[in-house]
Every structure is written in structure tokens, then in C-alpha cells.
Amino acid sequence: GGGGGLIHIGAFGSVTATGGTGAIGEVRLTYNPACPLPIELTSFTGSDETRHNELNWSTASEINNDYFTLERSANGSEWQKVTEIDGAGTSVSVLNYLYSDYDFSPNMINYYRLSQTDFDGTVKNSGEIVSIDNRFKSKVIVRITNILGQNVSNDQKGIVIYVYEDGSNEMIFVD
């Protein structure tokens, strides 16, 4: 008869099982802490949501994941910690993470990167950088109204509301 089975755990947690049939075999799983298995990051994206930047990432699996660290940079080389988000520990299912950054630098491009810290303190940078363009876009005014919603001229004094082409509006006081 054949021998027992062999299970090989490769990079990124891939598992391959081989072996014959027949006699009862032995399966040994070993874990080398000097070579921990990383998280499997499937996406890392960001978007400008008017008042905040929204960062999203997903993992297909996590092993010994203590937490994620999200960092921001205004120039792509000097980074500051924005937040830490708890990881799932160990998981083999898809997990989605979300963070809303309300403290970004306006009128510039903001860069974000993600790192992951294991329970043993090992830190791994995802290697991916997300850029979000927060520069002021020129807005086209389509009409000016008073607080009652009535159209007024562009030299109207007092509280006026600018209605922009993109549907947003802004209330200001003109003296």
C-alpha cells in the first residue's frame, strides 16, 4: 500500500496535500516563527468623500494579525501615524476594513500606506500606497439664492447661497 499524506504550507498560506492511499500515514504540520505567514491583502483603495478621505482594504486571510497601522504623508516620504485598527488574529475568510480620515491636509494630494503587526511584534508594510487628490476643484456657480431659495443677483448683500454645478452649495455672508 501507499504511504501517508504530506501537507505543504507555502507562501501566503497556500496548502498543498499529496500522498497515496493505503496504510495509515502521519501528517505533521510545522510552523516556523522565524518565517511567519503574512496577511493576504486583496485590495487597498481610497477616495475623497468631500469632508473626509475614506480608506478601504480587504484581506483574504490573516494569521496572527494583531493590528493594522494606517499612515499618511503629504510628500510620499515623511509618514505620520493616522490610526491603528485591530486585526482579526487568524482568519481564512474575506474581511473588509474601513477608516474615515477627517484630519487630512486640504488642497494637496494625500498619500496613505498600510502596515500590519503580528502578535509577536513583527511589522510588515503592504508595499502599496494610495493617493487621494484633495486639491480644491474649481466649482461653477449655476445660481445664487437667498435663504428663502429665491434667485438673487451676484451683488446681493447679506446671507446668500451659491449653488454649484456639481449640486453642492455654500452659504456665505456678503457685506
C-alpha positions as protocol buffer text, in pm:
chain_id: "A"
residue {
  index: 1
  type: GLY
  ca { x: 0 y: 0 z: 0 }
}
residue {
  index: 2
  type: GLY
  ca { x: 86 y: 359 z: -31 }
}
residue {
  index: 3
  type: GLY
  ca { x: 217 y: 584 z: 234 }
}
residue {
  index: 4
  type: GLY
  ca { x: 54 y: 853 z: 435 }
}
residue {
  index: 5
  type: GLY
  ca { x: -4 y: 1206 z: 325 }
}
residue {
  index: 6
  type: LEU
  ca { x: 209 y: 1516 z: 306 }
}
residue {
  index: 7
  type: ILE
  ca { x: 82 y: 1866 z: 358 }
}
residue {
  index: 8
  type: HIS
  ca { x: 292 y: 2158 z: 238 }
}
residue {
  index: 9
  type: ILE
  ca { x: 216 y: 2510 z: 355 }
}
residue {
  index: 10
  type: GLY
  ca { x: 365 y: 2754 z: 106 }
}
residue {
  index: 11
  type: ALA
  ca { x: 390 y: 3128 z: 75 }
}
residue {
  index: 12
  type: PHE
  ca { x: 79 y: 3328 z: 161 }
}
residue {
  index: 13
  type: GLY
  ca { x: -76 y: 3032 z: 338 }
}
residue {
  index: 14
  type: SER
  ca { x: -133 y: 2813 z: 30 }
}
residue {
  index: 15
  type: VAL
  ca { x: -186 y: 2450 z: 127 }
}
residue {
  index: 16
  type: THR
  ca { x: -99 y: 2151 z: -92 }
}
residue {
  index: 17
  type: ALA
  ca { x: -187 y: 1798 z: 13 }
}
residue {
  index: 18
  type: THR
  ca { x: -23 y: 1495 z: -151 }
}
residue {
  index: 19
  type: GLY
  ca { x: 11 y: 1131 z: -72 }
}
residue {
  index: 20
  type: GLY
  ca { x: -103 y: 786 z: -157 }
}
residue {
  index: 21
  type: THR
  ca { x: -371 y: 561 z: -27 }
}
residue {
  index: 22
  type: GLY
  ca { x: -325 y: 253 z: 180 }
}
residue {
  index: 23
  type: ALA
  ca { x: -151 y: 233 z: 511 }
}
residue {
  index: 24
  type: ILE
  ca { x: -228 y: 485 z: 775 }
}
residue {
  index: 25
  type: GLY
  ca { x: 17 y: 770 z: 747 }
}
residue {
  index: 26
  type: GLU
  ca { x: 130 y: 1054 z: 961 }
}
residue {
  index: 27
  type: VAL
  ca { x: 63 y: 1422 z: 898 }
}
residue {
  index: 28
  type: ARG
  ca { x: 291 y: 1679 z: 1056 }
}
residue {
  index: 29
  type: LEU
  ca { x: 221 y: 2050 z: 1047 }
}
residue {
  index: 30
  type: THR
  ca { x: 508 y: 2271 z: 1146 }
}
residue {
  index: 31
  type: TYR
  ca { x: 517 y: 2645 z: 1188 }
}
residue {
  index: 32
  type: ASN
  ca { x: 843 y: 2833 z: 1178 }
}
residue {
  index: 33
  type: PRO
  ca { x: 804 y: 3158 z: 1377 }
}
residue {
  index: 34
  type: ALA
  ca { x: 1115 y: 3294 z: 1206 }
}
residue {
  index: 35
  type: CYS
  ca { x: 915 y: 3293 z: 881 }
}
residue {
  index: 36
  type: PRO
  ca { x: 561 y: 3397 z: 977 }
}
residue {
  index: 37
  type: LEU
  ca { x: 290 y: 3380 z: 717 }
}
residue {
  index: 38
  type: PRO
  ca { x: 166 y: 3724 z: 605 }
}
residue {
  index: 39
  type: ILE
  ca { x: -183 y: 3852 z: 567 }
}
residue {
  index: 40
  type: GLU
  ca { x: -320 y: 3818 z: 217 }
}
residue {
  index: 41
  type: LEU
  ca { x: -416 y: 4175 z: 127 }
}
residue {
  index: 42
  type: THR
  ca { x: -655 y: 4167 z: -170 }
}
residue {
  index: 43
  type: SER
  ca { x: -725 y: 4541 z: -203 }
}
residue {
  index: 44
  type: PHE
  ca { x: -630 y: 4879 z: -62 }
}
residue {
  index: 45
  type: THR
  ca { x: -818 y: 5181 z: -201 }
}
residue {
  index: 46
  type: GLY
  ca { x: -912 y: 5535 z: -104 }
}
residue {
  index: 47
  type: SER
  ca { x: -1148 y: 5810 z: -213 }
}
residue {
  index: 48
  type: ASP
  ca { x: -1223 y: 6178 z: -149 }
}
residue {
  index: 49
  type: GLU
  ca { x: -1565 y: 6197 z: 15 }
}
residue {
  index: 50
  type: THR
  ca { x: -1592 y: 6580 z: 41 }
}
residue {
  index: 51
  type: ARG
  ca { x: -1539 y: 6614 z: 418 }
}
residue {
  index: 52
  type: HIS
  ca { x: -1318 y: 6310 z: 471 }
}
residue {
  index: 53
  type: ASN
  ca { x: -1095 y: 6061 z: 294 }
}
residue {
  index: 54
  type: GLU
  ca { x: -1226 y: 5706 z: 301 }
}
residue {
  index: 55
  type: LEU
  ca { x: -975 y: 5419 z: 309 }
}
residue {
  index: 56
  type: ASN
  ca { x: -1083 y: 5059 z: 244 }
}
residue {
  index: 57
  type: TRP
  ca { x: -888 y: 4736 z: 246 }
}
residue {
  index: 58
  type: SER
  ca { x: -969 y: 4368 z: 233 }
}
residue {
  index: 59
  type: THR
  ca { x: -787 y: 4054 z: 334 }
}
residue {
  index: 60
  type: ALA
  ca { x: -848 y: 3701 z: 210 }
}
residue {
  index: 61
  type: SER
  ca { x: -671 y: 3550 z: 511 }
}
residue {
  index: 62
  type: GLU
  ca { x: -489 y: 3657 z: 825 }
}
residue {
  index: 63
  type: ILE
  ca { x: -257 y: 3463 z: 1054 }
}
residue {
  index: 64
  type: ASN
  ca { x: -160 y: 3604 z: 1395 }
}
residue {
  index: 65
  type: ASN
  ca { x: -264 y: 3955 z: 1283 }
}
residue {
  index: 66
  type: ASP
  ca { x: -271 y: 4186 z: 1585 }
}
residue {
  index: 67
  type: TYR
  ca { x: -345 y: 4519 z: 1410 }
}
residue {
  index: 68
  type: PHE
  ca { x: -307 y: 4739 z: 1103 }
}
residue {
  index: 69
  type: THR
  ca { x: -139 y: 5081 z: 1111 }
}
residue {
  index: 70
  type: LEU
  ca { x: -259 y: 5342 z: 862 }
}
residue {
  index: 71
  type: GLU
  ca { x: -14 y: 5623 z: 787 }
}
residue {
  index: 72
  type: ARG
  ca { x: -49 y: 5946 z: 588 }
}
residue {
  index: 73
  type: SER
  ca { x: 205 y: 6163 z: 406 }
}
residue {
  index: 74
  type: ALA
  ca { x: 188 y: 6497 z: 226 }
}
residue {
  index: 75
  type: ASN
  ca { x: 501 y: 6428 z: 21 }
}
residue {
  index: 76
  type: GLY
  ca { x: 524 y: 6047 z: -6 }
}
residue {
  index: 77
  type: SER
  ca { x: 841 y: 6021 z: 202 }
}
residue {
  index: 78
  type: GLU
  ca { x: 765 y: 6155 z: 554 }
}
residue {
  index: 79
  type: TRP
  ca { x: 489 y: 5950 z: 719 }
}
residue {
  index: 80
  type: GLN
  ca { x: 275 y: 6003 z: 1028 }
}
residue {
  index: 81
  type: LYS
  ca { x: 54 y: 5750 z: 1201 }
}
residue {
  index: 82
  type: VAL
  ca { x: -318 y: 5815 z: 1146 }
}
residue {
  index: 83
  type: THR
  ca { x: -468 y: 5521 z: 1337 }
}
residue {
  index: 84
  type: GLU
  ca { x: -440 y: 5158 z: 1439 }
}
residue {
  index: 85
  type: ILE
  ca { x: -719 y: 4916 z: 1351 }
}
residue {
  index: 86
  type: ASP
  ca { x: -748 y: 4579 z: 1526 }
}
residue {
  index: 87
  type: GLY
  ca { x: -683 y: 4275 z: 1307 }
}
residue {
  index: 88
  type: ALA
  ca { x: -877 y: 3951 z: 1320 }
}
residue {
  index: 89
  type: GLY
  ca { x: -600 y: 3739 z: 1466 }
}
residue {
  index: 90
  type: THR
  ca { x: -634 y: 3434 z: 1245 }
}
residue {
  index: 91
  type: SER
  ca { x: -899 y: 3413 z: 974 }
}
residue {
  index: 92
  type: VAL
  ca { x: -944 y: 3230 z: 647 }
}
residue {
  index: 93
  type: SER
  ca { x: -1245 y: 3431 z: 529 }
}
residue {
  index: 94
  type: VAL
  ca { x: -1261 y: 3763 z: 345 }
}
residue {
  index: 95
  type: LEU
  ca { x: -1258 y: 4058 z: 584 }
}
residue {
  index: 96
  type: ASN
  ca { x: -1324 y: 4422 z: 491 }
}
residue {
  index: 97
  type: TYR
  ca { x: -1186 y: 4723 z: 678 }
}
residue {
  index: 98
  type: LEU
  ca { x: -1285 y: 5091 z: 657 }
}
residue {
  index: 99
  type: TYR
  ca { x: -1140 y: 5409 z: 804 }
}
residue {
  index: 100
  type: SER
  ca { x: -1262 y: 5767 z: 752 }
}
residue {
  index: 101
  type: ASP
  ca { x: -984 y: 6027 z: 784 }
}
residue {
  index: 102
  type: TYR
  ca { x: -1126 y: 6371 z: 874 }
}
residue {
  index: 103
  type: ASP
  ca { x: -784 y: 6517 z: 958 }
}
residue {
  index: 104
  type: PHE
  ca { x: -624 y: 6508 z: 612 }
}
residue {
  index: 105
  type: SER
  ca { x: -432 y: 6802 z: 460 }
}
residue {
  index: 106
  type: PRO
  ca { x: -662 y: 7005 z: 237 }
}
residue {
  index: 107
  type: ASN
  ca { x: -565 y: 7144 z: -104 }
}
residue {
  index: 108
  type: MET
  ca { x: -300 y: 6882 z: -174 }
}
residue {
  index: 109
  type: ILE
  ca { x: -257 y: 6518 z: -262 }
}
residue {
  index: 110
  type: ASN
  ca { x: -257 y: 6295 z: 48 }
}
residue {
  index: 111
  type: TYR
  ca { x: -73 y: 5962 z: 39 }
}
residue {
  index: 112
  type: TYR
  ca { x: -163 y: 5663 z: 257 }
}
residue {
  index: 113
  type: ARG
  ca { x: 15 y: 5337 z: 332 }
}
residue {
  index: 114
  type: LEU
  ca { x: -78 y: 5035 z: 538 }
}
residue {
  index: 115
  type: SER
  ca { x: 133 y: 4809 z: 758 }
}
residue {
  index: 116
  type: GLN
  ca { x: 39 y: 4503 z: 959 }
}
residue {
  index: 117
  type: THR
  ca { x: 172 y: 4396 z: 1300 }
}
residue {
  index: 118
  type: ASP
  ca { x: 170 y: 4034 z: 1421 }
}
residue {
  index: 119
  type: PHE
  ca { x: 112 y: 3931 z: 1783 }
}
residue {
  index: 120
  type: ASP
  ca { x: 489 y: 3883 z: 1819 }
}
residue {
  index: 121
  type: GLY
  ca { x: 553 y: 4245 z: 1713 }
}
residue {
  index: 122
  type: THR
  ca { x: 673 y: 4171 z: 1360 }
}
residue {
  index: 123
  type: VAL
  ca { x: 574 y: 4460 z: 1130 }
}
residue {
  index: 124
  type: LYS
  ca { x: 514 y: 4423 z: 757 }
}
residue {
  index: 125
  type: ASN
  ca { x: 448 y: 4708 z: 517 }
}
residue {
  index: 126
  type: SER
  ca { x: 192 y: 4623 z: 248 }
}
residue {
  index: 127
  type: GLY
  ca { x: 407 y: 4795 z: -14 }
}
residue {
  index: 128
  type: GLU
  ca { x: 102 y: 4968 z: -160 }
}
residue {
  index: 129
  type: ILE
  ca { x: 47 y: 5344 z: -150 }
}
residue {
  index: 130
  type: VAL
  ca { x: -290 y: 5507 z: -213 }
}
residue {
  index: 131
  type: SER
  ca { x: -303 y: 5871 z: -325 }
}
residue {
  index: 132
  type: ILE
  ca { x: -612 y: 6088 z: -285 }
}
residue {
  index: 133
  type: ASP
  ca { x: -631 y: 6421 z: -465 }
}
residue {
  index: 134
  type: ASN
  ca { x: -774 y: 6671 z: -216 }
}
residue {
  index: 135
  type: ARG
  ca { x: -684 y: 6979 z: -419 }
}
residue {
  index: 136
  type: PHE
  ca { x: -967 y: 7227 z: -448 }
}
residue {
  index: 137
  type: LYS
  ca { x: -1153 y: 7181 z: -770 }
}
residue {
  index: 138
  type: SER
  ca { x: -1287 y: 7490 z: -944 }
}
residue {
  index: 139
  type: LYS
  ca { x: -1662 y: 7494 z: -900 }
}
residue {
  index: 140
  type: VAL
  ca { x: -1901 y: 7658 z: -1143 }
}
residue {
  index: 141
  type: ILE
  ca { x: -2182 y: 7861 z: -981 }
}
residue {
  index: 142
  type: VAL
  ca { x: -2513 y: 7791 z: -1155 }
}
residue {
  index: 143
  type: ARG
  ca { x: -2725 y: 8025 z: -940 }
}
residue {
  index: 144
  type: ILE
  ca { x: -2726 y: 8244 z: -630 }
}
residue {
  index: 145
  type: THR
  ca { x: -3022 y: 8238 z: -391 }
}
residue {
  index: 146
  type: ASN
  ca { x: -3127 y: 8398 z: -65 }
}
residue {
  index: 147
  type: ILE
  ca { x: -3219 y: 8188 z: 240 }
}
residue {
  index: 148
  type: LEU
  ca { x: -3576 y: 8157 z: 105 }
}
residue {
  index: 149
  type: GLY
  ca { x: -3446 y: 7992 z: -211 }
}
residue {
  index: 150
  type: GLN
  ca { x: -3526 y: 8292 z: -433 }
}
residue {
  index: 151
  type: ASN
  ca { x: -3276 y: 8375 z: -709 }
}
residue {
  index: 152
  type: VAL
  ca { x: -3076 y: 8692 z: -641 }
}
residue {
  index: 153
  type: SER
  ca { x: -2811 y: 8886 z: -833 }
}
residue {
  index: 154
  type: ASN
  ca { x: -2439 y: 8832 z: -777 }
}
residue {
  index: 155
  type: ASP
  ca { x: -2410 y: 9169 z: -598 }
}
residue {
  index: 156
  type: GLN
  ca { x: -2673 y: 9078 z: -334 }
}
residue {
  index: 157
  type: LYS
  ca { x: -2573 y: 9175 z: 22 }
}
residue {
  index: 158
  type: GLY
  ca { x: -2640 y: 8966 z: 331 }
}
residue {
  index: 159
  type: ILE
  ca { x: -2670 y: 8587 z: 351 }
}
residue {
  index: 160
  type: VAL
  ca { x: -2659 y: 8423 z: 9 }
}
residue {
  index: 161
  type: ILE
  ca { x: -2634 y: 8063 z: -106 }
}
residue {
  index: 162
  type: TYR
  ca { x: -2413 y: 7969 z: -401 }
}
residue {
  index: 163
  type: VAL
  ca { x: -2547 y: 7663 z: -583 }
}
residue {
  index: 164
  type: TYR
  ca { x: -2274 y: 7487 z: -779 }
}
residue {
  index: 165
  type: GLU
  ca { x: -2285 y: 7276 z: -1095 }
}
residue {
  index: 166
  type: ASP
  ca { x: -2200 y: 6958 z: -902 }
}
residue {
  index: 167
  type: GLY
  ca { x: -2511 y: 7002 z: -682 }
}
residue {
  index: 168
  type: SER
  ca { x: -2325 y: 7124 z: -374 }
}
residue {
  index: 169
  type: ASN
  ca { x: -2397 y: 7461 z: -215 }
}
residue {
  index: 170
  type: GLU
  ca { x: -2233 y: 7709 z: 16 }
}
residue {
  index: 171
  type: MET
  ca { x: -2393 y: 7969 z: 243 }
}
residue {
  index: 172
  type: ILE
  ca { x: -2192 y: 8288 z: 292 }
}
residue {
  index: 173
  type: PHE
  ca { x: -2243 y: 8639 z: 426 }
}
residue {
  index: 174
  type: VAL
  ca { x: -2167 y: 8918 z: 177 }
}
residue {
  index: 175
  type: ASP
  ca { x: -2127 y: 9271 z: 313 }
}
